[in-house]
Amino acid sequence: MRGAGPALLPGVRHRPGRRRRRRIGRPTEFTFFREVESPGAQTWFADVSRSGGILVDLAIHDLDYARWVGGEVGEVVGRTTPRAGAGAPLRSTATLTHVDGVTTRVEAVWDVPGTSVRSTFELAGDEGVLRFDSAPAQVLTDGTGAVLYADDGSVDPFAEQFAEFLTAFTGGVEPRVTAEDGLTALAIALAGEESARMGRPVDPASLLR
């Protein structure tokens, strides 16, 4: 990829509240949750061969972040709960076992019409806990409930992302997120989807060979 020529910047890990990974010591266990209104059974999102599935479409940001904080992922166990009926939520989970022993559980939900996008996470380590909730406004707290970050709207993560790409494209500092990071996050998501289909753990690295 590095010799391909065109610059590539994956669109993950640019929101300010998600860059504060200090204060927990050695990571031990992470939990992520993300939900949004279902795109609908008649759209291309419902075609796994085109969209990659709910873990690829919705959870890939969380999977990338879990790897960034918790280290490389050696195994993924995925599970998808079928819809109970037309218009019912579709739910997928991915349990990651990191090489260094951290365990991550990521849950993604395509929910009923009208559901607003929401993401949460809890990062636990041997020295503390960080909790994030995007609704009703983005707030990051520690284990005592003290607010460490509250979004005041002063930072546009998309503008920041584009500015970083432009800087790298014009010969400046390399982006914090590489093409390899994006590919690895995709492999983790696809490993979760394959695990859900096959009923066994999948090593993401096996999808990159």
Buried (B, 14 or more C-beta within 10 A) or exposed (E): EEEEEEEBBBBBBBBBBBBBBEBBEEBBBBBBBBBBBBBEEEEEBBEBEEBBBBBBBBBBBBBBBBBBBBBEBBBBBBBBEEBEEEEBBBBBBBBBBBEEEBBBBBBBBBBEEEBEEBBBBBBBBEEBBBBBBBEEEBBBBBBEEEEBBEBEEEEEBEEEBBEBBEEBEEEEEEBBBBBEBBBBBBBBBBBBBBBBEEEEBBBBBEBEE
